[in-house]
Amino acid sequence: MTILPAQCRAGRALIEMDQATLANAANVSRNTVVSFEKGQRTPNPNNLTAIRTALETAGVIFVDENGEGAGVRLRKRVE
């Protein structure tokens, strides 16, 4: 599943991660994250996967389109 720019922005907000930190975690340029979130361009498949993986590793769950639109939520923390 691919992710939408809005899901990327929302996922970052849920975990309080800035664009630079996401870019570093995904090993992509900050400009890649910025232009994707603005909807200016879609990163190449490898970079998009890296962005998604970095957010998932940090606790974001991507929710598929289910008639209400795609979304994100936080993974339940096990303590």
Residue pairs with C-beta under 8 A, 6 or more apart in sequence:
1 62
1 64
2 48
3 11
3 48
3 51
3 52
3 62
3 70
4 70
5 36
5 37
5 38
5 39
6 70
7 62
7 70
7 71
7 72
8 22
8 33
8 36
8 37
8 51
8 55
9 37
10 71
10 72
11 55
11 60
11 62
11 72
12 18
12 19
12 22
12 55
14 59
14 60
14 72
14 73
14 74
15 55
15 58
15 59
15 60
15 74
17 25
17 55
17 58
19 30
19 33
19 34
19 37
20 30
22 33
22 51
22 54
22 55
23 29
23 30
23 32
23 33
25 54
25 57
25 58
26 33
26 47
26 50
26 51
26 53
26 54
27 50
28 43
28 47
28 50
28 51
32 43
32 47
32 51
33 51
35 41
36 42
36 43
36 48
36 51
42 48
43 51
52 62
55 62
56 62
59 74
59 75
59 77
60 72
60 73
60 74
60 75
61 72
61 73
61 74
61 75
62 70
62 71
62 72
63 70
63 71
63 72
63 73
64 70
